[in-house]
Amino acid sequence: MVWIAGAEFTMGSDRHYPEEAPAHSVAVDGFWIDRTPVTNAEFRRFVEATGHVTVAETAPRAEDYPDARPELLVASSAVFRKPRGPVDLRRPYTWWIHVRNANWRHPQGPQSSLKGLDDHPVVHVAWDDVEAYARWAGKELPTEAEWELAARGGLDGAAYAWGEELTPGGQHMANVWQGDFPVHNDRLDGYELTSPVGAFPANGYGLVDMIGNVWEWTADWYVDAHEVPHACCTVATPRGAVMEASIDPRQPGLPVPRKVMKGGSHLCAPNYCQRYRPAARMPQAIDTATSHLGFRCVVRQP
């Protein structure tokens, strides 16, 4: 793990996506954070020690999803599938497919394996899975503010974790998509899917893969914009109210709360999802795992 000294920094951004605003000052106490995302090898040790069965390996219960078609209530997870031709970028389900028996052991589906992927980030982990791993490891999940402070690497307010250019001097600094997403990846950074942790330069704090490769879970419930407390005081909000506010208003029939995920992934591209930045944030339903979402942990000072 790497020690991140307590600091005050500018969180969020006013020059990118609306959910990142407003940029505001946040003070964070010091903490330790994993140098890399949790890898397949590390997650395997956890599973072997505890017998944990992930959400993606478990068939959903009909009583939890009363409107779901019975044939969909099977062990599965969301896997990226490259379309054969141009698609409407407003319809992500043209490239996201729920694949039966896709899980952390079989990241591309039941015919795939982890051969050669021990040092890649574990994926297909839902919120219950990452919480269970953190408890076993004696750690916790980072808050969004902790994660963003660590990702910035000391560059307060910079667009990227390494400065103001995506590819300074033509150098690829993270595993992201080059080309016409989601149809063609030029692989100029050397990778089509996930990459081994540490394949790209560390940030100013010595952390790797904070940007790109896989999105990472944080502990915060998602709301559509940063809520900045008044200068005079901080108002406590009941946990249940925060959870309710995090439910996707576009899907009132699916009352599943969402956490904030950070960092972007190998699927973020200039023509679609420019979220390979510390300020970027997206919602993720806590019951859902995907082929481009992982995590890392923190340990806070007693």
C-alpha positions in Angstrom: 0.0 0.0 0.0 1.0 3.6 -0.4 0.6 6.4 2.2 -1.4 9.4 1.0 -0.9 12.3 3.3 -4.0 14.3 4.4 -4.6 17.3 2.2 -7.1 19.9 0.9 -7.6 19.7 -2.8 -10.0 20.7 -5.6 -12.5 17.9 -6.1 -14.6 17.7 -9.3 -14.6 19.7 -12.4 -16.5 22.5 -14.0 -15.2 21.9 -17.5 -16.2 18.4 -18.3 -19.4 16.3 -17.6 -22.2 18.0 -15.5 -22.1 15.3 -12.8 -18.6 16.3 -12.0 -19.6 19.8 -11.0 -19.2 21.9 -9.0 -15.5 21.9 -8.5 -15.0 22.5 -4.8 -12.4 22.3 -2.0 -12.4 19.1 0.1 -10.1 18.2 3.0 -9.2 14.5 3.4 -7.3 12.9 6.3 -4.3 10.7 5.5 -4.8 7.0 4.5 -3.1 4.0 3.0 -4.3 2.8 -0.4 -3.5 -0.2 -2.5 -0.8 0.5 -5.1 -2.7 -1.4 -7.7 -6.3 -2.6 -8.3 -7.0 -6.0 -6.7 -5.7 -8.6 -9.1 -7.2 -12.0 -10.1 -4.4 -13.7 -8.1 -5.3 -11.7 -5.0 -9.0 -12.3 -5.3 -8.4 -16.0 -5.8 -6.6 -16.2 -2.5 -9.6 -14.6 -0.8 -12.0 -17.0 -2.4 -9.8 -20.0 -1.5 -9.6 -18.8 2.1 -13.3 -18.0 2.6 -15.3 -20.0 0.0 -16.9 -16.7 -1.1 -19.3 -17.1 -4.1 -19.7 -13.9 -6.1 -23.0 -12.2 -7.1 -22.3 -13.0 -10.7 -22.0 -16.7 -9.8 -25.4 -16.7 -8.1 -28.8 -16.8 -9.8 -30.9 -13.8 -8.8 -34.0 -14.6 -6.6 -37.3 -14.1 -8.3 -38.7 -12.2 -5.3 -36.0 -9.6 -5.6 -36.8 -9.0 -9.3 -40.6 -9.6 -9.6 -40.8 -8.1 -13.1 -37.9 -10.1 -14.6 -38.5 -12.8 -17.1 -37.8 -16.2 -15.6 -35.2 -17.1 -18.3 -33.1 -14.0 -17.2 -32.9 -15.2 -13.6 -29.6 -17.1 -14.1 -26.1 -16.6 -12.9 -24.6 -14.1 -15.4 -22.7 -10.8 -15.7 -22.4 -7.9 -18.2 -19.7 -8.5 -20.9 -18.6 -6.0 -23.6 -19.2 -7.3 -27.1 -17.9 -5.3 -30.0 -20.7 -4.6 -32.5 -20.2 -5.6 -36.2 -20.9 -2.1 -37.5 -21.9 1.5 -36.4 -24.4 1.8 -33.6 -26.3 4.5 -31.8 -24.1 5.6 -29.0 -27.1 6.5 -26.9 -27.9 2.7 -26.7 -25.2 1.0 -24.6 -27.1 -2.3 -24.6 -26.0 -2.7 -28.2 -22.5 -3.5 -26.9 -23.3 -4.7 -23.3 -24.6 -8.3 -23.2 -25.6 -10.3 -20.1 -23.7 -13.5 -20.6 -24.7 -16.6 -18.7 -21.9 -17.9 -16.4 -19.6 -15.0 -17.1 -17.9 -14.2 -13.8 -14.5 -13.4 -12.3 -13.2 -16.8 -13.3 -14.6 -16.6 -16.8 -14.4 -12.9 -17.7 -15.5 -13.2 -21.3 -18.0 -16.0 -20.8 -18.0 -19.7 -19.8 -15.4 -20.6 -22.5 -12.9 -18.1 -21.3 -10.5 -18.5 -18.3 -7.9 -16.6 -16.3 -4.9 -18.2 -18.0 -2.2 -15.6 -18.3 -4.4 -13.0 -16.4 -3.2 -13.5 -12.8 -1.8 -9.9 -12.7 -4.8 -8.3 -14.4 -7.5 -6.6 -12.3 -10.3 -8.8 -11.1 -13.6 -7.9 -12.8 -17.2 -9.1 -12.5 -17.3 -8.1 -8.8 -20.5 -6.5 -7.4 -20.6 -4.4 -4.3 -21.2 -7.3 -1.9 -18.1 -9.0 -3.3 -15.8 -6.0 -2.9 -17.1 -5.4 0.6 -16.5 -9.1 1.5 -12.9 -8.9 0.2 -12.2 -5.7 2.1 -13.4 -7.2 5.4 -11.3 -10.3 4.9 -8.2 -8.2 4.1 -8.8 -5.9 7.1 -9.4 -2.9 4.8 -12.2 -0.7 3.5 -13.3 0.8 0.2 -12.2 4.3 -0.4 -14.6 7.2 -0.4 -14.9 9.2 -3.7 -12.9 12.0 -2.2 -10.1 9.7 -1.0 -10.0 8.0 -4.4 -9.8 11.3 -6.3 -7.1 12.8 -4.1 -5.0 9.6 -4.6 -5.7 9.6 -8.4 -4.5 13.2 -8.8 -1.1 12.3 -7.6 -0.4 15.8 -6.3 -1.6 17.6 -9.5 -4.5 19.6 -8.0 -7.0 20.7 -10.6 -5.2 19.1 -13.6 -7.5 17.4 -16.3 -5.6 14.1 -16.2 -3.6 12.3 -13.5 -0.4 13.3 -15.3 -1.2 16.8 -16.6 -3.3 18.6 -19.2 -2.6 16.3 -22.3 -4.1 12.9 -22.8 -1.0 11.6 -24.5 1.9 13.9 -23.7 4.6 13.7 -26.3 2.6 10.8 -27.9 3.0 8.6 -24.9 0.0 6.5 -23.8 -0.4 7.0 -20.0 -3.3 4.6 -19.4 -5.2 1.7 -20.9 -8.1 3.4 -22.8 -9.7 3.0 -26.2 -8.2 4.5 -29.3 -10.3 4.6 -32.4 -14.0 4.5 -33.2 -15.8 3.2 -30.1 -17.4 0.6 -29.9 -16.6 -0.8 -33.3 -12.8 -0.5 -33.8 -10.0 -0.2 -31.3 -6.7 0.8 -32.8 -4.9 -0.6 -29.8 -2.2 2.0 -30.0 -1.6 1.5 -26.2 -1.1 -2.2 -26.8 -4.2 -3.6 -25.3 -7.7 -4.6 -26.5 -9.2 -5.5 -23.1 -7.6 -5.3 -19.6 -3.9 -5.0 -19.1 -1.5 -6.2 -16.4 -1.5 -3.9 -13.4 1.5 -1.5 -13.7 1.7 -1.7 -17.5 1.5 2.1 -17.6 3.4 4.8 -15.7 2.6 5.4 -12.0 1.2 8.8 -11.0 2.9 11.2 -8.7 2.1 9.2 -5.6 3.4 5.9 -7.1 0.0 4.5 -7.7 -0.8 2.6 -11.0 -3.9 2.1 -13.0 -5.9 4.8 -11.2 -6.9 5.9 -14.6 -8.1 3.4 -17.3 -7.9 -0.4 -17.3 -10.9 -0.9 -15.1 -13.4 1.4 -13.3 -13.1 1.2 -9.5 -15.8 1.0 -6.9 -15.9 3.7 -4.2 -18.0 3.7 -0.9 -20.1 6.8 -1.8 -23.7 6.6 -2.9 -24.2 8.3 -6.2 -26.1 11.6 -6.8 -26.1 13.5 -10.1 -23.9 16.3 -8.9 -21.5 17.0 -6.0 -23.3 18.1 -2.9 -21.2 20.9 -1.3 -22.0 21.7 2.3 -22.7 25.3 3.3 -19.6 27.1 4.7 -21.2 27.4 8.1 -21.9 23.8 8.7 -22.2 20.2 7.5 -25.7 18.8 7.6 -26.0 15.1 8.4 -28.2 13.1 6.0 -29.8 9.9 7.1 -28.2 6.9 5.3 -31.5 5.7 4.0 -32.3 9.0 2.4 -28.9 9.0 0.6 -29.5 5.4 -0.6 -32.9 6.4 -2.0 -31.5 9.5 -3.7 -29.0 7.2 -5.5 -31.6 5.1 -7.3 -31.8 5.8 -11.0 -34.7 8.1 -11.6 -35.0 6.9 -15.2 -35.8 3.4 -14.0 -38.3 3.8 -11.1 -39.2 0.1 -11.4 -35.7 -0.9 -10.4 -35.1 0.4 -6.9 -31.5 -0.6 -6.7 -29.2 2.0 -5.2 -26.0 3.0 -7.0 -22.4 3.6 -5.8 -19.9 6.0 -7.4 -17.3 4.3 -9.6 -14.2 6.2 -10.7 -11.2 6.2 -13.1 -12.6 5.1 -16.4 -11.7 1.9 -18.2 -10.2 0.4 -21.3 -13.6 1.1 -23.0 -13.4 4.9 -22.5 -12.8 6.7 -25.8 -12.5 10.2 -27.1 -15.7 9.8 -29.2 -17.8 8.3 -26.4 -16.7 8.4 -22.8 -13.9 10.8 -21.9 -13.9 9.7 -18.3 -10.2 8.7 -18.0 -9.8 11.6 -15.6 -9.6 11.9 -11.7 -12.7 14.1 -11.6 -14.9 11.7 -13.7 -17.5 9.7 -12.0 -20.3 7.3 -13.0 -23.1 5.5 -11.1 -23.0 1.7 -10.7 -25.9 -0.4 -9.4 -24.7 -2.3 -6.3 -26.2 -5.6 -7.6 -24.4 -5.5 -11.0 -21.0 -6.7 -12.1 -19.3 -6.0 -15.4 -16.2 -7.0 -17.4 -14.6 -3.6 -16.9 -15.2 -2.8 -13.2 -12.8 -3.7 -10.4 -11.6 -2.1 -7.1 -8.8 -1.3 -4.7 -8.9 -0.8 -0.9 -7.7 1.6 1.7 -6.7 1.5 5.4 -7.4 4.7 7.4 -5.5 6.0 10.4 -6.9 4.8 13.7 
